[in-house]
């Protein structure tokens, strides 16, 4: 399961980086979005890669939470891109759906490790 989450998070991260490259350069808000999306996307992939290393349950749970938070950050910036019509909805909506699905996978993994979390 964790291997699948990492692969999907890495693909989402690479996709977000590509989205950042095609945002309009002449729109001031896009410059902010670009920086934030790149930061969150790379953070998510790096934190999810850290899940692959055997570690104690508390550290693992913290990494899961951090990765979910970074994924939620990607989702937020993708929503802004969509709401502000910076990219065609046919392009952004499937990516937004994937970010929601990955966030749900992180949440499911958290509940599996610590059911009352």
SEMI-494956 format. One record per atom (N, C-alpha, C, CB): residue number from 0; atom name; x, y, z. Coordinates in nm, 2 decimals, padded with zeros to 4 digits. Last residue first. Glycine has a CB too. Example, Ala and Ser with C-alpha at 12.3 -4.5 7.8 and 13.67 -1.06 7.14 Angstrom:
<pts>
PT   nr  atom       x       y       z
PT    1     N   01.28  -00.22   00.71
PT    1    CA   01.37  -00.11   00.71
PT    1     C   01.29   00.00   00.79
PT    1    CB   01.41  -00.06   00.57
PT    0     N   01.32  -00.57   00.78
PT    0    CA   01.23  -00.45   00.78
PT    0     C   01.32  -00.33   00.78
PT    0    CB   01.13  -00.45   00.90
</pts>
This chain:
<pts>
PT   nr  atom       x       y       z
PT  116     N  -00.70   00.81   01.56
PT  116    CA  -00.64   00.94   01.52
PT  116     C  -00.73   01.03   01.45
PT  116    CB  -00.52   00.91   01.43
PT  115     N  -00.77   00.56   01.63
PT  115    CA  -00.85   00.67   01.70
PT  115     C  -00.79   00.81   01.66
PT  115    CB  -00.84   00.65   01.85
PT  114     N  -00.60   00.39   01.48
PT  114    CA  -00.74   00.39   01.45
PT  114     C  -00.82   00.51   01.52
PT  114    CB  -00.81   00.27   01.50
PT  113     N  -00.32   00.42   01.34
PT  113    CA  -00.37   00.46   01.47
PT  113     C  -00.52   00.49   01.45
PT  113    CB  -00.30   00.59   01.52
PT  112     N  -00.29   00.29   01.10
PT  112    CA  -00.18   00.28   01.20
PT  112     C  -00.23   00.32   01.34
PT  112    CB  -00.07   00.38   01.16
PT  111     N  -00.53   00.35   00.98
PT  111    CA  -00.49   00.21   00.99
PT  111     C  -00.38   00.19   01.10
PT  111    CB  -00.44   00.15   00.85
PT  110     N  -00.54   00.62   00.97
PT  110    CA  -00.64   00.55   01.05
PT  110     C  -00.60   00.40   01.08
PT  110    CB  -00.78   00.56   00.99
PT  109     N  -00.33   00.66   00.79
PT  109    CA  -00.32   00.71   00.92
PT  109     C  -00.41   00.64   01.02
PT  109    CB  -00.35   00.86   00.93
PT  108     N  -00.44   00.54   00.56
PT  108    CA  -00.32   00.48   00.62
PT  108     C  -00.30   00.53   00.76
PT  108    CB  -00.19   00.52   00.54
PT  107     N  -00.64   00.72   00.51
PT  107    CA  -00.67   00.58   00.54
PT  107     C  -00.56   00.51   00.61
PT  107    CB  -00.71   00.51   00.41
PT  106     N  -00.50   00.95   00.46
PT  106    CA  -00.59   00.95   00.57
PT  106     C  -00.62   00.81   00.61
PT  106    CB  -00.72   01.03   00.54
PT  105     N  -00.37   00.87   00.22
PT  105    CA  -00.29   00.91   00.34
PT  105     C  -00.37   00.90   00.47
PT  105    CB  -00.23   01.05   00.32
PT  104     N  -00.60   00.84   00.06
PT  104    CA  -00.51   00.72   00.09
PT  104     C  -00.42   00.75   00.21
PT  104    CB  -00.42   00.69  -00.03
PT  103     N  -00.69   01.10   00.05
PT  103    CA  -00.77   01.00   00.12
PT  103     C  -00.69   00.88   00.15
PT  103    CB  -00.89   00.96   00.03
PT  102     N  -00.48   01.21  -00.10
PT  102    CA  -00.50   01.26   00.04
PT  102     C  -00.59   01.16   00.12
PT  102    CB  -00.57   01.40   00.03
PT  101     N  -00.53   01.07  -00.34
PT  101    CA  -00.41   01.05  -00.26
PT  101     C  -00.42   01.10  -00.12
PT  101    CB  -00.29   01.11  -00.33
PT  100     N  -00.78   01.19  -00.41
PT  100    CA  -00.77   01.04  -00.38
PT  100     C  -00.64   01.01  -00.30
PT  100    CB  -00.77   00.97  -00.52
PT   99     N  -00.71   01.45  -00.44
PT   99    CA  -00.81   01.42  -00.34
PT   99     C  -00.80   01.27  -00.30
PT   99    CB  -00.95   01.45  -00.38
PT   98     N  -00.54   01.43  -00.66
PT   98    CA  -00.48   01.48  -00.53
PT   98     C  -00.58   01.45  -00.42
PT   98    CB  -00.46   01.63  -00.54
PT   97     N  -00.72   01.33  -00.85
PT   97    CA  -00.61   01.25  -00.81
PT   97     C  -00.55   01.30  -00.68
PT   97    CB  -00.50   01.24  -00.91
PT   96     N  -00.87   01.57  -00.88
PT   96    CA  -00.94   01.44  -00.83
PT   96     C  -00.83   01.35  -00.78
PT   96    CB  -01.02   01.37  -00.94
PT   95     N  -00.68   01.73  -01.00
PT   95    CA  -00.74   01.77  -00.87
PT   95     C  -00.81   01.64  -00.80
PT   95    CB  -00.84   01.88  -00.89
PT   94     N  -00.65   01.60  -01.23
PT   94    CA  -00.53   01.61  -01.14
PT   94     C  -00.58   01.65  -01.00
PT   94    CB  -00.43   01.72  -01.19
PT   93     N  -00.90   01.63  -01.35
PT   93    CA  -00.85   01.50  -01.32
PT   93     C  -00.73   01.50  -01.22
PT   93    CB  -00.81   01.43  -01.45
PT   92     N  -00.90   01.93  -01.37
PT   92    CA  -01.00   01.85  -01.28
PT   92     C  -00.95   01.71  -01.26
PT   92    CB  -01.13   01.84  -01.35
PT   91     N  -00.72   02.04  -01.55
PT   91    CA  -00.69   02.05  -01.41
PT   91     C  -00.78   01.96  -01.32
PT   91    CB  -00.71   02.19  -01.36
PT   90     N  -00.81   01.99  -01.81
PT   90    CA  -00.67   01.95  -01.77
PT   90     C  -00.66   01.94  -01.62
PT   90    CB  -00.58   02.06  -01.83
PT   89     N  -01.07   02.08  -01.81
PT   89    CA  -01.04   01.94  -01.86
PT   89     C  -00.90   01.89  -01.83
PT   89    CB  -01.07   01.94  -02.01
PT   88     N  -01.04   02.34  -01.74
PT   88    CA  -01.09   02.25  -01.64
PT   88     C  -01.07   02.10  -01.68
PT   88    CB  -01.24   02.28  -01.61
PT   87     N  -00.74   02.51  -01.84
PT   87    CA  -00.87   02.45  -01.88
PT   87     C  -00.91   02.35  -01.77
PT   87    CB  -00.85   02.39  -02.02
PT   86     N  -00.61   02.75  -01.60
PT   86    CA  -00.60   02.64  -01.69
PT   86     C  -00.73   02.58  -01.72
PT   86    CB  -00.50   02.53  -01.64
PT   85     N  -00.71   02.96  -01.46
PT   85    CA  -00.58   02.97  -01.52
PT   85     C  -00.54   02.86  -01.61
PT   85    CB  -00.48   02.98  -01.41
PT   84     N  -00.96   02.99  -01.32
PT   84    CA  -00.96   02.96  -01.47
PT   84     C  -00.82   02.99  -01.53
PT   84    CB  -01.06   03.04  -01.54
PT   83     N  -00.98   03.01  -01.06
PT   83    CA  -00.94   03.14  -01.13
PT   83     C  -00.93   03.12  -01.28
PT   83    CB  -00.81   03.18  -01.07
PT   82     N  -01.04   02.75  -00.99
PT   82    CA  -01.14   02.85  -00.96
PT   82     C  -01.11   02.98  -01.04
PT   82    CB  -01.14   02.88  -00.81
PT   81     N  -00.80   02.62  -01.07
PT   81    CA  -00.93   02.58  -01.13
PT   81     C  -01.03   02.70  -01.11
PT   81    CB  -00.98   02.46  -01.07
PT   80     N  -00.61   02.73  -00.90
PT   80    CA  -00.59   02.74  -01.04
PT   80     C  -00.72   02.71  -01.11
PT   80    CB  -00.49   02.63  -01.08
PT   79     N  -00.73   02.66  -00.65
PT   79    CA  -00.72   02.80  -00.69
PT   79     C  -00.70   02.82  -00.84
PT   79    CB  -00.60   02.87  -00.61
PT   78     N  -00.70   02.38  -00.67
PT   78    CA  -00.83   02.44  -00.66
PT   78     C  -00.83   02.59  -00.70
PT   78    CB  -00.89   02.42  -00.52
PT   77     N  -00.42   02.37  -00.65
PT   77    CA  -00.49   02.32  -00.77
PT   77     C  -00.63   02.38  -00.78
PT   77    CB  -00.49   02.17  -00.78
PT   76     N  -00.39   02.46  -00.39
PT   76    CA  -00.34   02.54  -00.50
PT   76     C  -00.40   02.50  -00.64
PT   76    CB  -00.19   02.53  -00.51
PT   75     N  -00.51   02.24  -00.25
PT   75    CA  -00.56   02.38  -00.23
PT   75     C  -00.52   02.47  -00.35
PT   75    CB  -00.50   02.44  -00.11
PT   74     N  -00.36   02.02  -00.33
PT   74    CA  -00.50   02.03  -00.36
PT   74     C  -00.55   02.17  -00.36
PT   74    CB  -00.58   01.93  -00.27
PT   73     N  -00.12   02.09  -00.20
PT   73    CA  -00.13   02.08  -00.35
PT   73     C  -00.27   02.09  -00.40
PT   73    CB  -00.07   01.94  -00.40
PT   72     N  -00.21   02.07   00.06
PT   72    CA  -00.16   02.19   00.01
PT   72     C  -00.16   02.20  -00.14
PT   72    CB  -00.02   02.22   00.06
PT   71     N  -00.26   01.80   00.08
PT   71    CA  -00.37   01.89   00.09
PT   71     C  -00.33   02.03   00.04
PT   71    CB  -00.42   01.90   00.24
PT   70     N   00.00   01.71   00.06
PT   70    CA  -00.09   01.68  -00.04
PT   70     C  -00.21   01.77  -00.04
PT   70    CB  -00.13   01.53  -00.03
PT   69     N   00.10   01.81   00.30
PT   69    CA   00.16   01.86   00.18
PT   69     C   00.07   01.83   00.06
PT   69    CB   00.30   01.80   00.16
PT   68     N  -00.06   01.65   00.48
PT   68    CA  -00.07   01.80   00.48
PT   68     C  -00.01   01.86   00.35
PT   68    CB   00.00   01.85   00.60
PT   67     N   00.03   01.40   00.41
PT   67    CA  -00.11   01.43   00.39
PT   67     C  -00.12   01.58   00.38
PT   67    CB  -00.20   01.37   00.49
PT   66     N   00.30   01.42   00.51
PT   66    CA   00.27   01.39   00.36
PT   66     C   00.13   01.43   00.33
PT   66    CB   00.30   01.25   00.33
PT   65     N   00.25   01.45   00.78
PT   65    CA   00.32   01.56   00.71
PT   65     C   00.29   01.54   00.55
PT   65    CB   00.47   01.55   00.73
PT   64     N   00.12   01.20   00.84
PT   64    CA   00.05   01.33   00.86
PT   64     C   00.11   01.44   00.78
PT   64    CB   00.05   01.37   01.01
PT   63     N   00.34   01.03   00.78
PT   63    CA   00.21   01.02   00.71
PT   63     C   00.13   01.15   00.72
PT   63    CB   00.12   00.90   00.77
PT   62     N   00.52   01.12   00.97
PT   62    CA   00.55   01.13   00.83
PT   62     C   00.42   01.12   00.74
PT   62    CB   00.65   01.02   00.78
PT   61     N   00.39   01.04   01.20
PT   61    CA   00.42   01.18   01.18
PT   61     C   00.44   01.20   01.03
PT   61    CB   00.54   01.22   01.27
PT   60     N   00.38   00.76   01.17
PT   60    CA   00.25   00.84   01.18
PT   60     C   00.28   00.98   01.15
PT   60    CB   00.19   00.82   01.31
PT   59     N   00.65   00.71   01.18
PT   59    CA   00.58   00.68   01.06
PT   59     C   00.45   00.75   01.06
PT   59    CB   00.55   00.52   01.06
PT   58     N   00.70   00.78   01.45
PT   58    CA   00.77   00.85   01.34
PT   58     C   00.70   00.83   01.21
PT   58    CB   00.92   00.81   01.33
PT   57     N   00.54   00.58   01.57
PT   57    CA   00.52   00.73   01.60
PT   57     C   00.58   00.81   01.49
PT   57    CB   00.57   00.77   01.73
PT   56     N   00.65   00.33   01.48
PT   56    CA   00.52   00.37   01.45
PT   56     C   00.49   00.52   01.47
PT   56    CB   00.42   00.29   01.53
PT   55     N   00.99   00.35   01.35
PT   55    CA   00.90   00.33   01.46
PT   55     C   00.76   00.39   01.43
PT   55    CB   00.95   00.39   01.59
PT   54     N   01.06   00.22   01.02
PT   54    CA   01.08   00.32   01.13
PT   54     C   00.98   00.29   01.24
PT   54    CB   01.06   00.46   01.08
PT   53     N   01.18   00.16   00.70
PT   53    CA   01.13   00.11   00.82
PT   53     C   01.16   00.20   00.94
PT   53    CB   01.18  -00.04   00.84
PT   52     N   01.09   00.38   00.43
PT   52    CA   01.20   00.33   00.53
PT   52     C   01.13   00.28   00.65
PT   52    CB   01.30   00.45   00.56
PT   51     N   00.88   00.49   00.30
PT   51    CA   00.93   00.36   00.25
PT   51     C   01.04   00.30   00.35
PT   51    CB   00.99   00.38   00.11
PT   50     N   00.83   00.74   00.38
PT   50    CA   00.75   00.63   00.44
PT   50     C   00.80   00.49   00.40
PT   50    CB   00.60   00.65   00.39
PT   49     N   00.99   00.90   00.23
PT   49    CA   01.03   00.87   00.37
PT   49     C   00.95   00.76   00.43
PT   49    CB   01.03   00.99   00.45
PT   48     N   00.82   00.95   00.02
PT   48    CA   00.93   00.86   00.00
PT   48     C   00.99   00.81   00.13
PT   48    CB   01.04   00.93  -00.09
PT   47     N   00.65   01.13   00.13
PT   47    CA   00.60   01.00   00.10
PT   47     C   00.71   00.90   00.07
PT   47    CB   00.50   01.01  -00.02
PT   46     N   00.83   01.35   00.14
PT   46    CA   00.77   01.30   00.27
PT   46     C   00.72   01.16   00.24
PT   46    CB   00.67   01.39   00.33
PT   45     N   00.87   01.40  -00.14
PT   45    CA   00.98   01.37  -00.05
PT   45     C   00.93   01.30   00.08
PT   45    CB   01.06   01.49  -00.01
PT   44     N   00.61   01.46  -00.22
PT   44    CA   00.68   01.34  -00.28
PT   44     C   00.80   01.30  -00.19
PT   44    CB   00.74   01.37  -00.42
PT   43     N   00.55   01.69  -00.07
PT   43    CA   00.47   01.57  -00.06
PT   43     C   00.54   01.44  -00.11
PT   43    CB   00.34   01.58  -00.14
PT   42     N   00.75   01.87  -00.16
PT   42    CA   00.74   01.82  -00.02
PT   42     C   00.66   01.69   00.00
PT   42    CB   00.68   01.94   00.07
PT   41     N   00.67   01.90  -00.42
PT   41    CA   00.80   01.84  -00.39
PT   41     C   00.81   01.79  -00.25
PT   41    CB   00.92   01.93  -00.42
PT   40     N   00.42   02.03  -00.38
PT   40    CA   00.43   01.90  -00.45
PT   40     C   00.56   01.83  -00.42
PT   40    CB   00.43   01.94  -00.60
PT   39     N   00.48   02.26  -00.23
PT   39    CA   00.40   02.15  -00.17
PT   39     C   00.41   02.02  -00.24
PT   39    CB   00.25   02.20  -00.17
PT   38     N   00.65   02.40  -00.41
PT   38    CA   00.69   02.37  -00.27
PT   38     C   00.61   02.25  -00.22
PT   38    CB   00.68   02.49  -00.19
PT   37     N   00.49   02.42  -00.64
PT   37    CA   00.62   02.35  -00.65
PT   37     C   00.66   02.31  -00.51
PT   37    CB   00.72   02.44  -00.71
PT   36     N   00.28   02.58  -00.53
PT   36    CA   00.25   02.45  -00.58
PT   36     C   00.38   02.36  -00.59
PT   36    CB   00.19   02.46  -00.72
PT   35     N   00.42   02.82  -00.46
PT   35    CA   00.35   02.73  -00.36
PT   35     C   00.33   02.59  -00.40
PT   35    CB   00.22   02.80  -00.31
PT   34     N   00.50   02.91  -00.71
PT   34    CA   00.60   02.88  -00.60
PT   34     C   00.54   02.79  -00.50
PT   34    CB   00.64   03.02  -00.54
PT   33     N   00.25   02.93  -00.85
PT   33    CA   00.36   02.85  -00.90
PT   33     C   00.46   02.81  -00.79
PT   33    CB   00.44   02.92  -01.01
PT   32     N   00.12   03.12  -00.70
PT   32    CA   00.07   02.98  -00.71
PT   32     C   00.18   02.89  -00.75
PT   32    CB  -00.05   02.98  -00.81
PT   31     N   00.27   03.35  -00.75
PT   31    CA   00.26   03.30  -00.61
PT   31     C   00.22   03.15  -00.62
PT   31    CB   00.16   03.38  -00.53
PT   30     N   00.23   03.36  -01.03
PT   30    CA   00.37   03.35  -00.97
PT   30     C   00.37   03.30  -00.83
PT   30    CB   00.44   03.49  -00.98
PT   29     N  -00.04   03.40  -01.05
PT   29    CA   00.02   03.27  -01.09
PT   29     C   00.16   03.25  -01.04
PT   29    CB   00.02   03.27  -01.25
PT   28     N  -00.08   03.66  -00.96
PT   28    CA  -00.12   03.55  -00.88
PT   28     C  -00.06   03.42  -00.92
PT   28    CB  -00.27   03.54  -00.88
PT   27     N   00.02   03.80  -01.19
PT   27    CA   00.09   03.80  -01.07
PT   27     C   00.05   03.69  -00.97
PT   27    CB   00.07   03.94  -01.00
PT   26     N   00.06   03.68  -01.51
PT   26    CA  -00.04   03.70  -01.41
PT   26     C   00.03   03.69  -01.27
PT   26    CB  -00.16   03.59  -01.42
PT   25     N   00.25   03.61  -01.70
PT   25    CA   00.21   03.76  -01.69
PT   25     C   00.10   03.79  -01.59
PT   25    CB   00.17   03.81  -01.82
PT   24     N   00.27   03.34  -01.72
PT   24    CA   00.38   03.42  -01.65
PT   24     C   00.34   03.56  -01.63
PT   24    CB   00.51   03.41  -01.74
PT   23     N   00.03   03.10  -01.66
PT   23    CA   00.06   03.22  -01.73
PT   23     C   00.17   03.31  -01.65
PT   23    CB  -00.07   03.31  -01.75
PT   22     N   00.17   02.77  -01.62
PT   22    CA   00.08   02.88  -01.57
PT   22     C   00.12   03.01  -01.64
PT   22    CB   00.09   02.89  -01.41
PT   21     N   00.34   02.57  -01.69
PT   21    CA   00.25   02.63  -01.79
PT   21     C   00.16   02.73  -01.75
PT   21    CB   00.17   02.51  -01.85
PT   20     N   00.48   02.50  -01.46
PT   20    CA   00.56   02.56  -01.58
PT   20     C   00.47   02.62  -01.68
PT   20    CB   00.64   02.45  -01.64
PT   19     N   00.29   02.39  -01.30
PT   19    CA   00.36   02.52  -01.26
PT   19     C   00.43   02.58  -01.37
PT   19    CB   00.46   02.49  -01.14
PT   18     N   00.25   02.16  -01.43
PT   18    CA   00.14   02.26  -01.43
PT   18     C   00.20   02.39  -01.39
PT   18    CB   00.03   02.22  -01.33
PT   17     N   00.49   02.03  -01.37
PT   17    CA   00.46   02.06  -01.51
PT   17     C   00.35   02.16  -01.52
PT   17    CB   00.42   01.93  -01.59
PT   16     N   00.45   01.99  -01.10
PT   16    CA   00.56   02.07  -01.14
PT   16     C   00.54   02.11  -01.29
PT   16    CB   00.69   01.99  -01.13
PT   15     N   00.22   01.83  -01.10
PT   15    CA   00.21   01.96  -01.04
PT   15     C   00.33   02.05  -01.09
PT   15    CB   00.21   01.96  -00.89
PT   14     N   00.35   01.60  -01.20
PT   14    CA   00.24   01.66  -01.28
PT   14     C   00.22   01.81  -01.23
PT   14    CB   00.11   01.58  -01.26
PT   13     N   00.52   01.53  -00.99
PT   13    CA   00.57   01.56  -01.13
PT   13     C   00.47   01.64  -01.21
PT   13    CB   00.62   01.44  -01.20
PT   12     N   00.32   01.48  -00.80
PT   12    CA   00.42   01.58  -00.78
PT   12     C   00.48   01.63  -00.91
PT   12    CB   00.53   01.53  -00.69
PT   11     N   00.19   01.26  -00.90
PT   11    CA   00.12   01.38  -00.88
PT   11     C   00.21   01.50  -00.87
PT   11    CB   00.03   01.37  -00.76
PT   10     N   00.40   01.08  -00.90
PT   10    CA   00.35   01.11  -01.02
PT   10     C   00.27   01.24  -01.01
PT   10    CB   00.26   01.00  -01.08
PT    9     N   00.44   01.06  -00.62
PT    9    CA   00.55   01.11  -00.70
PT    9     C   00.50   01.15  -00.84
PT    9    CB   00.65   01.00  -00.72
PT    8     N   00.19   00.96  -00.54
PT    8    CA   00.23   01.09  -00.49
PT    8     C   00.35   01.15  -00.58
PT    8    CB   00.28   01.08  -00.34
PT    7     N   00.21   00.70  -00.66
PT    7    CA   00.10   00.80  -00.70
PT    7     C   00.14   00.94  -00.66
PT    7    CB  -00.03   00.76  -00.64
PT    6     N   00.43   00.59  -00.53
PT    6    CA   00.43   00.61  -00.67
PT    6     C   00.33   00.71  -00.72
PT    6    CB   00.40   00.47  -00.74
PT    5     N   00.33   00.61  -00.26
PT    5    CA   00.45   00.68  -00.30
PT    5     C   00.46   00.70  -00.45
PT    5    CB   00.58   00.60  -00.26
PT    4     N   00.11   00.44  -00.27
PT    4    CA   00.09   00.58  -00.23
PT    4     C   00.21   00.66  -00.28
PT    4    CB   00.08   00.59  -00.08
PT    3     N   00.24   00.19  -00.33
PT    3    CA   00.14   00.25  -00.42
PT    3     C   00.12   00.40  -00.40
PT    3    CB   00.01   00.18  -00.41
PT    2     N   00.39   00.16  -00.10
PT    2    CA   00.46   00.17  -00.23
PT    2     C   00.37   00.23  -00.33
PT    2    CB   00.51   00.03  -00.27
PT    1     N   00.19   00.13   00.09
PT    1    CA   00.27   00.25   00.10
PT    1     C   00.35   00.27  -00.04
PT    1    CB   00.37   00.23   00.21
PT    0     N   00.08  -00.12   00.00
PT    0    CA   00.00   00.00   00.00
PT    0     C   00.09   00.13   00.00
PT    0    CB  -00.09   00.00   00.12
</pts>
